[in-house]
Amino acid sequence: MISRRSFLRVSALAGAVAASGASCAAGASGAAARVSGAAGPRPADWSALGRGLAGTLIRPGDASYDNARRVFNSAFDSVRPAGVAYCSTAADVSECLAFARKFKVPVTSRSGGHSYAGWSTGTGLVVDVSPMSKVSYSGGHATVGAGARLVDVYAKLAAHGVSIPAGSCPTVGVAGLTLGGGIGVVSRQYGLTCDVLESLKVVTADGKTLTCSPTSHPDLYWASRGGGGGNFGVATSFTFRTHQTRSVTLFFLHWPWSKAAAVLKAWQSWAPSAPDALWSNCHLNHDPSLDVMVGGLYLGGRTACENLLQKLVDRIGSGPSSRYVATSAYDHAMMVEAGCASSSVAQCHRPGTLPGQNPGGKLVRDSFSAKSHFAYTPLTSAGIKALLAQVAAPGRHSVLLDALGGAVARVRPDATAFPHRKALFGVQYYAHFGGAAGWARTAHAAMRPYLGDHAYVNYADPELKNWRQQYYGANAARLAQVKAAYDPGRLFRLPQGV
Ligand SMILES: Cc1cc2nc3c(=O)[nH]c(=O)nc-3n(C[C@H](O)[C@H](O)[C@H](O)COP(=O)(O)OP(=O)(O)OC[C@H]3O[C@@H](n4cnc5c(N)ncnc54)[C@H](O)[C@@H]3O)c2cc1C
């Protein structure tokens, strides 16, 4: 089985949950099952909803209820939805929204269930789009159901020799990832997932299914590229521009902790300005022992990759203590980055028979805590020292730095709702086990003087105070206008809702 920690050892684009069970209860997840004073649905109303769906409604008491209600992070296991509707069609979604409007039941959208803050579950009606997971391809365009998991997107597109830039975690849903941006191992070459989004279908609060593109509902299309899931409607499908795949070179280089400052100083100037074809991360690990690793992927051959890596080694002034550099087929590289190098696609799922799961799945859920920053300027020597001190503090935790730049930076900050185009790299403070939230909070606070206040909406952090500015920057005002136009009654509510 692939644990979250072993996954992180090979892939540092992964995330974490920035909330304890207590903050879970404070979120949308903790909203009352119906708005006070409204007549709530009777059991017969729920039964009627279930009968009206092409998909399946699962209610407390049903055999699969516990399995259906649990999201990726087990920190949110105490949340008990009144119903989980596995929607097979946009009409099912529309039916669920009509039910939510009629009975004033809080409604929550769910795709892969990886929201850091647990914002894809709640005590009302969970609208799960997992049954809509078809992936089809034609002439440079992929149409992907909003419930598809990344591992299936990669595998199904690989059969056509194409792919899209997307995240590493195999069970992340395409909907949450795309709507918040979508940072991945080929983003420096091909952009964020939202950058290759050509159109999407969204069921809005009034139950209508809208096709959004540059020419149809352009504002909603703009907001759906980085504005964050759960804000504007329920997406049911995405059409992406694809790229041709090719063989790639994977690398993982380790240095002893005594070289960490030199590695970080060299990496932060090398990685964001490397050729677009080279993506890398720097992983400062204290889990259980101290280690520094630079890993990544090059869209090219091994010799060219080795030449680029040598430039990093030259800047550091000493070679790695261990190194792995090897060519790989593109689809296998995605499985390696997913932590599924020795698994089949079926195994690289959560086990089970519900939509989104696989009977042969081997992946386990996780419980963890994290916070994040974007670095717009390189860390100073004092910043590097402060960061390494946080990593070296007692406990089991990691800091993951993911290179940006390249194609991500060539898009204007206001061209999509994702504003962090000029950031050099992302930073995540990630920890397991008891006390983890405390470490992440301390590390995040310690680095604020050096990194400022920029955060990624896909790494939702319920503790952020000025989250609008941190997630959206100057795009926040336009997002609020789109929200007012498409969900004036605020059917879709999040604790950090636009
Ligand atoms: C292990 C792990 C690895 C990750 N790796 C990466 C990575 O490599 N790159 C990266 O950029 N991010 C990564 N992330 C962050 C990830 O992109 C976000 O957590 C994303 O929101 C998850 O999407 P989801 O569909 O799985 O989650 P969900 O929890 O289902 O949804 C996330 C949010 O979107 C909303 N939503 C879900 N479905 C819909 C829909 N159909 N329509 C409208 N709103 C919807 C939900 O209500 C929720 O607010 C990772 C997260 C984890 C936990």
Ligand as a Chemical Component Dictionary entry (heavy atoms), coordinates in Angstrom:
data_LIG
# 
_chem_comp.id                   LIG 
_chem_comp.type                 NON-POLYMER 
_chem_comp.pdbx_formal_charge   0 
_chem_comp.three_letter_code    LIG 
# 
loop_
_chem_comp_atom.comp_id 
_chem_comp_atom.atom_id 
_chem_comp_atom.alt_atom_id 
_chem_comp_atom.type_symbol 
_chem_comp_atom.charge 
_chem_comp_atom.model_Cartn_x 
_chem_comp_atom.model_Cartn_y 
_chem_comp_atom.model_Cartn_z 
_chem_comp_atom.pdbx_ordinal 
LIG C1  C1  C 0 -2.600  14.182 -1.640 1  
LIG C2  C2  C 0 -2.830  15.455 -2.381 2  
LIG C3  C3  C 0 -2.045  15.755 -3.481 3  
LIG C4  C4  C 0 -2.254  16.941 -4.190 4  
LIG N1  N1  N 0 -1.460  17.221 -5.280 5  
LIG C5  C5  C 0 -1.678  18.369 -5.967 6  
LIG C6  C6  C 0 -0.899  18.691 -7.113 7  
LIG O1  O1  O 0 -0.026  17.937 -7.517 8  
LIG N2  N2  N 0 -1.155  19.867 -7.757 9  
LIG C7  C7  C 0 -2.123  20.727 -7.341 10 
LIG O2  O2  O 0 -2.308  21.771 -7.960 11 
LIG N3  N3  N 0 -2.883  20.431 -6.264 12 
LIG C8  C8  C 0 -2.677  19.287 -5.577 13 
LIG N4  N4  N 0 -3.442  19.006 -4.488 14 
LIG C9  C9  C 0 -4.488  19.946 -4.097 15 
LIG C10 C10 C 0 -5.758  19.670 -4.903 16 
LIG O3  O3  O 0 -5.638  20.274 -6.171 17 
LIG C11 C11 C 0 -6.977  20.273 -4.181 18 
LIG O4  O4  O 0 -7.098  19.709 -2.919 19 
LIG C12 C12 C 0 -8.244  20.058 -5.023 20 
LIG O5  O5  O 0 -9.214  20.966 -4.594 21 
LIG C13 C13 C 0 -8.751  18.652 -4.870 22 
LIG O6  O6  O 0 -9.766  18.401 -5.776 23 
LIG P1  P1  P 0 -10.752 17.181 -5.508 24 
LIG O7  O7  O 0 -11.763 17.194 -6.581 25 
LIG O8  O8  O 0 -9.984  15.945 -5.278 26 
LIG O9  O9  O 0 -11.338 17.567 -4.104 27 
LIG P2  P2  P 0 -12.795 17.910 -3.535 28 
LIG O10 O10 O 0 -12.547 17.896 -2.071 29 
LIG O11 O11 O 0 -13.810 16.980 -4.075 30 
LIG O12 O12 O 0 -13.089 19.347 -4.049 31 
LIG C14 C14 C 0 -12.283 20.460 -3.730 32 
LIG C15 C15 C 0 -13.154 21.719 -3.744 33 
LIG O13 O13 O 0 -13.773 21.830 -5.008 34 
LIG C16 C16 C 0 -15.193 21.724 -4.880 35 
LIG N5  N5  N 0 -15.688 20.856 -5.956 36 
LIG C17 C17 C 0 -15.503 19.525 -6.074 37 
LIG N6  N6  N 0 -16.095 19.085 -7.175 38 
LIG C18 C18 C 0 -16.666 20.149 -7.771 39 
LIG C19 C19 C 0 -17.413 20.294 -8.960 40 
LIG N7  N7  N 0 -17.727 19.269 -9.749 41 
LIG N8  N8  N 0 -17.831 21.545 -9.296 42 
LIG C20 C20 C 0 -17.547 22.619 -8.487 43 
LIG N9  N9  N 0 -16.845 22.515 -7.346 44 
LIG C21 C21 C 0 -16.397 21.281 -7.002 45 
LIG C22 C22 C 0 -15.459 21.162 -3.507 46 
LIG O14 O14 O 0 -16.690 21.592 -2.969 47 
LIG C23 C23 C 0 -14.269 21.673 -2.719 48 
LIG O15 O15 O 0 -14.521 22.978 -2.236 49 
LIG C24 C24 C 0 -3.252  17.832 -3.779 50 
LIG C25 C25 C 0 -4.049  17.514 -2.672 51 
LIG C26 C26 C 0 -3.834  16.350 -1.977 52 
LIG C27 C27 C 0 -4.680  16.041 -0.775 53 
# 
loop_
_chem_comp_bond.comp_id 
_chem_comp_bond.atom_id_1 
_chem_comp_bond.atom_id_2 
_chem_comp_bond.value_order 
_chem_comp_bond.pdbx_ordinal 
LIG C1  C2  SING 1  
LIG C2  C3  SING 2  
LIG C2  C26 DOUB 3  
LIG C3  C4  DOUB 4  
LIG C4  N1  SING 5  
LIG C4  C24 SING 6  
LIG N1  C5  DOUB 7  
LIG C5  C6  SING 8  
LIG C5  C8  SING 9  
LIG C6  O1  DOUB 10 
LIG C6  N2  SING 11 
LIG N2  C7  SING 12 
LIG C7  O2  DOUB 13 
LIG C7  N3  SING 14 
LIG N3  C8  DOUB 15 
LIG C8  N4  SING 16 
LIG N4  C9  SING 17 
LIG N4  C24 SING 18 
LIG C9  C10 SING 19 
LIG C10 O3  SING 20 
LIG C10 C11 SING 21 
LIG C11 O4  SING 22 
LIG C11 C12 SING 23 
LIG C12 O5  SING 24 
LIG C12 C13 SING 25 
LIG C13 O6  SING 26 
LIG O6  P1  SING 27 
LIG P1  O7  DOUB 28 
LIG P1  O8  SING 29 
LIG P1  O9  SING 30 
LIG O9  P2  SING 31 
LIG P2  O10 DOUB 32 
LIG P2  O11 SING 33 
LIG P2  O12 SING 34 
LIG O12 C14 SING 35 
LIG C14 C15 SING 36 
LIG C15 O13 SING 37 
LIG C15 C23 SING 38 
LIG O13 C16 SING 39 
LIG C16 N5  SING 40 
LIG C16 C22 SING 41 
LIG N5  C17 SING 42 
LIG N5  C21 SING 43 
LIG C17 N6  DOUB 44 
LIG N6  C18 SING 45 
LIG C18 C19 SING 46 
LIG C18 C21 DOUB 47 
LIG C19 N7  SING 48 
LIG C19 N8  DOUB 49 
LIG N8  C20 SING 50 
LIG C20 N9  DOUB 51 
LIG N9  C21 SING 52 
LIG C22 O14 SING 53 
LIG C22 C23 SING 54 
LIG C23 O15 SING 55 
LIG C24 C25 DOUB 56 
LIG C25 C26 SING 57 
LIG C26 C27 SING 58 
# 
